[in-house]
Amino acid sequence: MSLLLLVVSALHILILILLFVATLDKSWWTLPGQESLNLWYDCKWNGTTEAWSCSNVSDNGWLKAVQVLMVLSLILCCLSFILFMFQLYTMRRGGLFYATGFCQLCTSVAVFTGALIYSIHAKEILKRTEGSFGYCFGLAWAAFPLALVSGIMYIHLRKRE
């Protein structure tokens, strides 16, 4: 049982790391020539000063929805981990982790919806046609099935001695 708890906890921490990097790092969209755009800033590499030069992204409604959904997924994932630890130490033996599982399933839905909106409306959000999706976009898509599997595992997990 302790190995299962270790695996579930490690999976949850992995999902948290993926969501933090996907939400806060600067590569949701990459353009030719070391320019990248994230959910918050449009960053360009300045070769003469050897530093990133960043400006705010557009006030597009779709982008705001993606920002809100990614932050919501982070909050829900943190909340579900705290809830899991709380239930682990206070729940009576034989109890199921329904609340943690539901919270983690909501995390996966939020990530899925945010990444889907970004993939469908990327050209409209960015007002550019060149470029491709960056690694943070891929991390968000990778976090979705992991959070879904984690939520299902929590729902079926029973507390044992």
Residue frames as a rotation matrix with the C-alpha (Angstrom) as fourth column:
MET 1
0.567 0.824 0.000 0.00
0.824 -0.567 0.000 0.00
0.000 0.000 -1.000 0.00
SER 2
0.403 -0.467 -0.787 2.83
0.198 -0.795 0.573 2.42
-0.893 -0.387 -0.228 0.75
LEU 3
-0.689 -0.634 0.351 4.23
0.446 0.010 0.895 1.89
-0.571 0.773 0.276 -2.76
LEU 4
-0.108 0.749 0.654 0.84
0.962 -0.086 0.258 2.80
0.250 0.657 -0.712 -4.25
LEU 5
0.766 0.361 -0.531 0.67
0.540 -0.810 0.229 5.95
-0.348 -0.463 -0.816 -2.13
LEU 6
-0.114 -0.903 -0.415 4.18
0.189 -0.430 0.883 6.85
-0.975 0.022 0.220 -3.22
VAL 7
-0.690 -0.112 0.715 3.28
0.703 0.132 0.699 6.36
-0.173 0.985 -0.012 -6.90
VAL 8
0.330 0.898 0.291 0.06
0.915 -0.380 0.136 8.38
0.233 0.221 -0.947 -6.61
SER 9
0.666 -0.137 -0.734 1.86
0.337 -0.822 0.459 11.18
-0.666 -0.553 -0.501 -4.77
ALA 10
-0.444 -0.895 -0.037 4.73
0.291 -0.182 0.939 11.20
-0.848 0.406 0.341 -7.28
LEU 11
-0.418 0.389 0.821 2.26
0.901 0.060 0.430 11.33
0.118 0.919 -0.375 -10.18
HIS 12
0.673 0.721 -0.163 0.45
0.739 -0.662 0.124 14.23
-0.019 -0.204 -0.979 -8.55
ILE 13
0.331 -0.643 -0.690 3.69
0.156 -0.684 0.712 16.14
-0.930 -0.344 -0.126 -8.01
LEU 14
-0.660 -0.534 0.529 4.68
0.566 0.110 0.817 15.47
-0.495 0.838 0.230 -11.63
ILE 15
0.074 0.785 0.616 1.36
0.956 -0.231 0.179 16.91
0.283 0.576 -0.767 -12.80
LEU 16
0.771 0.173 -0.613 1.89
0.448 -0.831 0.330 19.98
-0.452 -0.529 -0.718 -10.61
ILE 17
-0.197 -0.930 -0.309 5.35
0.200 -0.347 0.917 20.54
-0.960 0.119 0.254 -12.09
LEU 18
-0.596 0.031 0.803 4.04
0.798 0.142 0.586 20.13
-0.096 0.989 -0.109 -15.64
LEU 19
0.454 0.861 0.230 1.23
0.866 -0.487 0.112 22.62
0.208 0.148 -0.967 -14.99
PHE 20
0.564 -0.323 -0.760 3.55
0.285 -0.788 0.546 25.18
-0.775 -0.525 -0.352 -13.36
VAL 21
-0.554 -0.832 0.034 6.00
0.280 -0.148 0.948 25.02
-0.784 0.535 0.315 -16.25
ALA 22
-0.433 0.443 0.785 3.26
0.896 0.117 0.429 25.05
0.099 0.889 -0.448 -18.89
THR 23
0.629 0.773 -0.086 1.52
0.777 -0.619 0.117 28.03
0.037 -0.140 -0.989 -17.33
LEU 24
0.781 -0.284 -0.555 4.51
0.108 -0.815 0.570 30.17
-0.615 -0.505 -0.606 -16.42
ASP 25
-0.249 -0.947 0.205 7.27
0.447 0.075 0.891 29.42
-0.859 0.313 0.405 -18.93
LYS 26
0.021 0.180 -0.984 7.67
-0.433 -0.885 -0.171 31.31
-0.901 0.429 0.059 -22.19
SER 27
-0.851 -0.382 -0.361 7.03
-0.472 0.252 0.845 28.92
-0.231 0.889 -0.395 -25.06
TRP 28
-0.025 0.895 0.446 3.39
0.037 0.447 -0.894 28.32
-0.999 -0.006 -0.045 -25.94
TRP 29
0.920 0.252 0.299 4.05
0.312 -0.012 -0.950 29.53
-0.236 0.968 -0.090 -29.48
THR 30
-0.028 -0.983 -0.182 7.43
0.323 -0.182 0.929 29.76
-0.946 -0.033 0.323 -31.20
LEU 31
0.928 0.248 -0.279 8.22
-0.132 -0.479 -0.868 31.91
-0.349 0.842 -0.412 -34.19
PRO 32
0.595 -0.764 0.250 11.16
0.715 0.360 -0.599 31.68
0.368 0.535 0.760 -36.56
GLY 33
-0.029 -0.738 0.674 14.21
0.182 -0.667 -0.723 33.41
0.983 0.102 0.154 -35.12
GLN 34
-0.670 -0.380 -0.638 14.21
0.615 0.198 -0.763 32.79
0.417 -0.903 0.101 -31.35
GLU 35
-0.685 0.554 0.473 10.96
-0.651 -0.757 -0.056 34.56
0.327 -0.346 0.879 -30.63
SER 36
-0.707 0.487 -0.512 8.42
0.535 0.842 0.062 32.91
0.462 -0.230 -0.857 -28.37
LEU 37
-0.361 0.696 0.621 5.04
-0.638 -0.670 0.379 33.81
0.680 -0.260 0.686 -26.99
ASN 38
-0.906 0.157 -0.392 3.50
0.373 0.732 -0.570 32.53
0.198 -0.663 -0.722 -23.80
LEU 39
0.008 0.994 -0.113 0.21
0.938 0.032 0.344 33.14
0.346 -0.109 -0.932 -22.08
TRP 40
0.520 0.176 -0.836 1.45
0.690 -0.664 0.289 36.34
-0.504 -0.727 -0.467 -20.49
TYR 41
0.283 -0.535 -0.796 4.21
-0.311 -0.836 0.451 37.96
-0.907 0.120 -0.403 -22.59
ASP 42
0.972 -0.148 0.181 5.54
0.211 0.226 -0.951 38.21
0.100 0.963 0.251 -26.13
CYS 43
0.558 -0.825 -0.085 9.30
-0.121 -0.183 0.976 37.68
-0.821 -0.534 -0.202 -25.72
LYS 44
0.926 -0.376 -0.015 12.06
0.006 0.054 -0.998 38.34
0.377 0.925 0.053 -28.25
TRP 45
0.488 -0.846 -0.215 15.75
0.745 0.276 0.607 37.51
-0.454 -0.456 0.765 -27.84
ASN 46
0.962 -0.251 -0.105 17.85
-0.272 -0.891 -0.364 40.64
-0.002 0.379 -0.925 -28.27
GLY 47
0.692 -0.721 -0.033 21.25
0.666 0.656 -0.356 39.52
0.279 0.224 0.934 -29.60
THR 48
0.098 -0.700 0.708 23.00
0.098 -0.701 -0.706 42.81
0.990 0.138 0.000 -28.94
THR 49
0.040 -0.031 0.999 22.12
-0.886 -0.463 0.021 43.02
0.462 -0.886 -0.046 -25.24
GLU 50
-0.690 -0.284 -0.666 22.04
-0.107 0.950 -0.294 39.23
0.716 -0.132 -0.685 -24.75
ALA 51
-0.874 0.477 0.095 18.68
-0.085 0.044 -0.995 39.45
-0.479 -0.878 0.002 -22.94
TRP 52
-0.445 0.824 0.350 15.00
0.892 0.372 0.258 38.74
0.082 0.427 -0.900 -23.49
SER 53
-0.959 0.280 -0.050 12.81
-0.278 -0.960 -0.041 41.72
-0.059 -0.025 0.998 -24.38
CYS 54
-0.660 0.750 -0.048 9.19
0.751 0.661 0.000 41.09
0.031 -0.036 -0.999 -23.38
SER 55
-0.840 0.525 0.137 5.91
-0.515 -0.851 0.099 42.95
0.169 0.012 0.986 -23.90
ASN 56
-0.414 0.770 0.485 2.34
-0.366 0.346 -0.864 42.19
-0.833 -0.535 0.139 -22.90
VAL 57
-0.870 0.215 0.444 0.27
0.478 0.593 0.648 39.95
-0.125 0.776 -0.619 -25.13
SER 58
-0.695 0.646 0.315 -3.00
-0.154 -0.563 0.812 40.99
0.702 0.516 0.491 -26.68
ASP 59
-0.740 0.541 0.399 -6.22
-0.536 -0.117 -0.836 41.45
-0.406 -0.833 0.377 -24.73
ASN 60
-0.518 0.529 -0.672 -7.98
-0.511 0.438 0.739 38.79
0.686 0.726 0.043 -26.79
GLY 61
0.215 0.736 0.642 -10.93
-0.974 0.114 0.195 37.18
0.071 -0.668 0.741 -24.99
TRP 62
0.832 0.049 -0.552 -9.86
-0.143 0.981 -0.129 33.67
0.535 0.186 0.824 -25.99
LEU 63
-0.186 -0.972 -0.145 -6.41
0.106 0.127 -0.986 34.24
0.977 -0.199 0.079 -24.53
LYS 64
-0.421 0.120 0.899 -7.95
-0.835 -0.438 -0.332 35.49
0.354 -0.891 0.285 -21.28
ALA 65
0.689 0.722 0.070 -10.04
-0.707 0.647 0.285 32.30
0.160 -0.246 0.956 -21.15
VAL 66
0.521 -0.590 -0.617 -6.92
0.205 0.788 -0.581 30.15
0.829 0.176 0.531 -21.61
GLN 67
-0.500 -0.725 0.474 -5.09
-0.269 -0.390 -0.881 32.13
0.823 -0.568 0.001 -18.90
VAL 68
-0.043 0.585 0.810 -7.97
-0.990 -0.135 0.046 31.70
0.136 -0.800 0.585 -16.47
LEU 69
0.858 0.426 -0.288 -8.31
-0.413 0.904 0.105 27.98
0.305 0.029 0.952 -17.20
MET 70
0.186 -0.864 -0.468 -4.59
0.222 0.500 -0.837 27.29
0.957 0.052 0.285 -16.76
VAL 71
-0.638 -0.356 0.683 -4.46
-0.524 -0.449 -0.724 29.19
0.564 -0.820 0.100 -13.47
LEU 72
0.313 0.841 0.441 -7.64
-0.945 0.231 0.230 27.40
0.091 -0.489 0.868 -12.37
SER 73
0.731 -0.086 -0.677 -6.05
-0.076 0.976 -0.206 24.05
0.678 0.202 0.707 -13.20
LEU 74
-0.392 -0.920 -0.012 -3.04
0.023 0.004 -1.000 24.95
0.920 -0.392 0.019 -11.05
ILE 75
-0.456 0.296 0.839 -5.25
-0.855 -0.408 -0.320 25.97
0.248 -0.863 0.440 -8.14
LEU 76
0.634 0.773 -0.019 -7.38
-0.750 0.620 0.230 22.82
0.189 -0.131 0.973 -8.43
CYS 77
0.427 -0.557 -0.712 -4.33
0.094 0.810 -0.578 20.58
0.900 0.180 0.398 -8.64
CYS 78
-0.673 -0.658 0.339 -2.78
-0.223 -0.256 -0.941 22.18
0.706 -0.708 0.026 -5.55
LEU 79
-0.145 0.728 0.670 -6.11
-0.985 -0.170 -0.029 21.96
0.093 -0.664 0.742 -3.74
SER 80
0.755 0.462 -0.464 -6.52
-0.461 0.878 0.124 18.30
0.465 0.121 0.877 -4.61
PHE 81
-0.074 -0.848 -0.525 -3.03
0.170 0.508 -0.844 17.48
0.983 -0.152 0.107 -3.33
ILE 82
-0.754 -0.129 0.644 -3.71
-0.541 -0.435 -0.720 19.29
0.373 -0.891 0.258 -0.05
LEU 83
0.247 0.941 0.231 -7.07
-0.964 0.213 0.161 17.54
0.102 -0.262 0.960 0.17
PHE 84
0.515 -0.141 -0.846 -5.40
-0.141 0.959 -0.246 14.18
0.846 0.246 0.474 -0.47
MET 85
-0.586 -0.799 -0.132 -2.92
0.062 0.119 -0.991 14.73
0.808 -0.589 -0.021 2.35
PHE 86
-0.536 0.483 0.692 -5.71
-0.837 -0.411 -0.362 15.87
0.110 -0.773 0.625 4.66
GLN 87
0.554 0.810 -0.192 -7.87
-0.790 0.584 0.188 12.84
0.264 0.047 0.963 3.80
LEU 88
0.134 -0.598 -0.791 -4.90
-0.093 0.787 -0.610 10.50
0.987 0.155 0.050 4.09
TYR 89
-0.815 -0.571 -0.096 -4.35
0.067 0.071 -0.995 11.43
0.575 -0.818 -0.020 7.72
THR 90
-0.735 0.564 0.376 -7.92
-0.641 -0.396 -0.658 12.08
-0.222 -0.724 0.653 8.89
MET 91
0.072 0.824 -0.563 -10.13
-0.878 0.320 0.356 9.66
0.473 0.468 0.746 6.96
ARG 92
0.229 0.064 0.971 -11.15
-0.700 0.704 0.119 6.42
-0.676 -0.707 0.206 8.62
ARG 93
-0.757 -0.601 0.257 -9.93
-0.318 0.683 0.658 3.14
-0.571 0.416 -0.708 7.22
GLY 94
-0.438 0.566 0.698 -11.82
0.732 0.675 -0.088 1.90
-0.522 0.472 -0.710 4.15
GLY 95
0.394 0.612 -0.686 -12.83
0.138 -0.777 -0.615 5.40
-0.909 0.148 -0.390 3.00
LEU 96
0.231 -0.238 0.944 -12.56
0.969 0.139 -0.202 6.47
-0.083 0.961 0.262 -0.62
PHE 97
-0.535 -0.544 -0.646 -10.84
0.446 -0.832 0.331 9.62
-0.717 -0.112 0.688 -1.87
TYR 98
0.184 0.727 0.661 -13.85
0.970 -0.025 -0.241 10.93
-0.159 0.686 -0.710 -3.79
ALA 99
0.854 0.186 -0.487 -13.23
0.199 -0.980 -0.026 14.63
-0.481 -0.075 -0.873 -3.12
THR 100
-0.067 -0.963 -0.260 -9.59
-0.252 -0.236 0.939 14.41
-0.965 0.128 -0.227 -4.19
GLY 101
-0.546 -0.104 0.831 -10.50
0.635 0.596 0.492 12.46
-0.547 0.796 -0.259 -7.32
PHE 102
0.507 0.808 0.299 -13.25
0.839 -0.385 -0.384 14.89
-0.195 0.446 -0.874 -8.27
CYS 103
0.675 -0.334 -0.658 -10.90
-0.138 -0.933 0.332 17.84
-0.725 -0.133 -0.676 -7.79
GLN 104
-0.421 -0.901 0.105 -8.24
-0.111 0.166 0.980 16.18
-0.900 0.401 -0.170 -9.95
LEU 105
-0.234 0.437 0.868 -10.81
0.914 0.404 0.043 15.37
-0.332 0.803 -0.494 -12.65
CYS 106
0.833 0.507 -0.222 -11.79
0.435 -0.848 -0.302 19.05
-0.341 0.156 -0.927 -12.65
THR 107
0.140 -0.884 -0.446 -8.09
-0.287 -0.467 0.837 19.86
-0.948 0.011 -0.319 -13.09
SER 108
-0.628 -0.395 0.670 -7.92
0.436 0.535 0.724 17.65
-0.644 0.747 -0.164 -16.18
VAL 109
0.294 0.807 0.513 -11.06
0.938 -0.141 -0.316 19.25
-0.183 0.574 -0.798 -17.63
ALA 110
0.787 -0.039 -0.616 -9.64
0.033 -0.994 0.104 22.75
-0.617 -0.102 -0.781 -17.07
VAL 111
-0.276 -0.954 -0.119 -6.32
-0.220 -0.058 0.974 21.86
-0.936 0.295 -0.193 -18.72
PHE 112
-0.452 0.174 0.875 -8.09
0.763 0.584 0.277 20.14
-0.463 0.793 -0.397 -21.62
THR 113
0.610 0.783 0.123 -10.39
0.751 -0.522 -0.404 23.09
-0.252 0.338 -0.907 -22.20
GLY 114
0.575 -0.461 -0.676 -7.58
-0.211 -0.882 0.422 25.65
-0.790 -0.100 -0.605 -22.01
ALA 115
-0.523 -0.833 0.180 -5.30
-0.074 0.255 0.964 23.75
-0.849 0.491 -0.195 -24.39
LEU 116
-0.234 0.530 0.815 -8.18
0.903 0.428 -0.019 23.06
-0.359 0.732 -0.580 -26.77
ILE 117
0.804 0.511 -0.304 -9.20
0.402 -0.844 -0.355 26.72
-0.438 0.164 -0.884 -26.90
TYR 118
0.199 -0.817 -0.541 -5.57
-0.405 -0.571 0.714 27.71
-0.892 0.077 -0.445 -27.53
SER 119
-0.650 -0.487 0.584 -5.15
0.266 0.575 0.774 25.15
-0.712 0.658 -0.244 -30.32
ILE 120
0.087 0.770 0.632 -8.40
0.963 0.097 -0.251 26.13
-0.255 0.631 -0.733 -32.06
HIS 121
0.914 0.395 0.090 -8.00
0.405 -0.899 -0.164 29.91
0.016 0.186 -0.982 -31.73
ALA 122
0.168 -0.941 -0.292 -4.19
0.740 -0.075 0.669 30.26
-0.652 -0.329 0.684 -31.84
LYS 123
-0.484 -0.366 0.794 -4.09
0.845 -0.430 0.317 32.25
0.225 0.825 0.518 -35.08
GLU 124
0.384 0.724 0.573 -6.83
0.440 -0.689 0.576 34.58
0.812 0.031 -0.583 -33.81
ILE 125
0.848 -0.113 -0.519 -5.17
0.490 -0.207 0.847 35.01
-0.203 -0.972 -0.120 -30.41
LEU 126
0.037 -0.983 -0.180 -1.70
0.663 -0.110 0.741 35.67
-0.748 -0.147 0.647 -31.78
LYS 127
0.803 0.344 -0.487 -2.71
-0.140 -0.684 -0.716 37.52
-0.580 0.643 -0.501 -34.96
ARG 128
-0.189 -0.891 -0.412 0.12
-0.886 -0.026 0.463 35.67
-0.423 0.452 -0.785 -36.75
THR 129
0.813 0.494 -0.308 0.18
-0.582 0.703 -0.409 32.85
0.014 0.512 0.859 -39.22
GLU 130
0.180 -0.821 -0.542 3.81
-0.327 0.470 -0.820 31.75
0.928 0.325 -0.183 -39.03
GLY 131
-0.445 -0.458 0.769 5.27
-0.877 0.048 -0.479 29.69
0.182 -0.888 -0.423 -36.21
SER 132
-0.112 0.379 -0.919 4.30
-0.016 0.924 0.383 26.56
0.994 0.057 -0.098 -34.36
PHE 133
0.861 0.472 0.187 3.20
-0.223 0.020 0.975 25.38
0.456 -0.881 0.123 -30.95
GLY 134
-0.089 -0.945 0.315 5.93
-0.751 -0.144 -0.645 25.39
0.655 -0.294 -0.696 -28.31
TYR 135
-0.623 -0.276 -0.732 6.87
0.114 0.894 -0.434 22.90
0.774 -0.354 -0.526 -25.65
CYS 136
-0.920 0.336 0.199 4.66
-0.294 -0.260 -0.920 24.49
-0.258 -0.905 0.339 -22.96
PHE 137
-0.017 0.921 -0.390 1.64
-0.999 0.003 0.051 23.77
0.049 0.390 0.919 -25.12
GLY 138
-0.039 -0.091 -0.995 2.82
-0.324 0.943 -0.073 20.15
0.945 0.320 -0.066 -25.31
LEU 139
-0.935 -0.322 -0.147 3.30
0.048 0.297 -0.954 20.02
0.351 -0.899 -0.262 -21.54
ALA 140
-0.516 0.827 0.222 -0.27
-0.792 -0.362 -0.491 21.19
-0.326 -0.429 0.842 -21.04
TRP 141
0.302 0.618 -0.726 -1.50
-0.833 0.542 0.114 18.41
0.464 0.570 0.679 -23.32
ALA 142
-0.390 -0.507 -0.768 0.70
-0.037 0.843 -0.537 15.91
0.920 -0.181 -0.348 -21.46
ALA 143
-0.956 0.036 0.291 -0.71
-0.294 -0.146 -0.945 17.05
0.008 -0.989 0.150 -18.10
PHE 144
-0.159 0.984 -0.081 -4.28
-0.973 -0.142 0.183 16.43
0.168 0.108 0.980 -19.25
PRO 145
0.370 0.374 -0.850 -4.24
-0.307 0.913 0.268 12.60
0.877 0.162 0.453 -19.49
LEU 146
-0.619 -0.640 -0.456 -2.00
0.265 0.377 -0.888 12.33
0.740 -0.670 -0.064 -16.43
ALA 147
-0.836 0.382 0.394 -4.48
-0.547 -0.534 -0.645 14.37
-0.036 -0.755 0.655 -14.38
LEU 148
0.153 0.922 -0.357 -7.36
-0.892 0.284 0.352 12.31
0.426 0.264 0.865 -15.77
VAL 149
0.091 -0.212 -0.973 -5.65
0.086 0.975 -0.204 9.02
0.992 -0.065 0.107 -14.82
SER 150
-0.886 -0.463 -0.021 -4.71
0.093 -0.134 -0.987 10.46
0.454 -0.876 0.162 -11.43
GLY 151
-0.495 0.782 0.379 -8.31
-0.867 -0.474 -0.156 11.51
0.058 -0.406 0.912 -10.76
ILE 152
0.421 0.632 -0.650 -9.61
-0.582 0.739 0.340 8.06
0.696 0.235 0.679 -11.68
MET 153
-0.291 -0.611 -0.737 -6.97
0.276 0.683 -0.676 6.45
0.916 -0.400 -0.030 -9.46
TYR 154
-0.927 -0.037 0.374 -8.00
-0.315 -0.468 -0.826 8.64
0.206 -0.883 0.422 -6.53
ILE 155
-0.029 0.996 0.083 -11.66
-0.962 -0.051 0.268 7.70
0.271 -0.072 0.960 -6.97
HIS 156
0.587 0.252 -0.769 -10.82
-0.242 0.962 0.131 3.99
0.773 0.109 0.625 -6.80
LEU 157
-0.471 -0.868 -0.156 -8.21
-0.018 0.187 -0.982 4.30
0.882 -0.460 -0.103 -4.06
ARG 158
0.730 0.661 -0.176 -9.24
0.120 0.129 0.984 3.13
0.673 -0.739 0.015 -0.59
LYS 159
0.038 -0.700 0.714 -7.50
-0.861 -0.385 -0.332 4.04
0.508 -0.602 -0.617 2.62
ARG 160
0.692 0.076 -0.717 -6.00
0.174 0.948 0.268 0.98
0.700 -0.310 0.643 4.26
GLU 161
0.898 -0.417 0.141 -3.82
-0.222 -0.152 0.963 0.43
-0.381 -0.896 -0.229 7.29
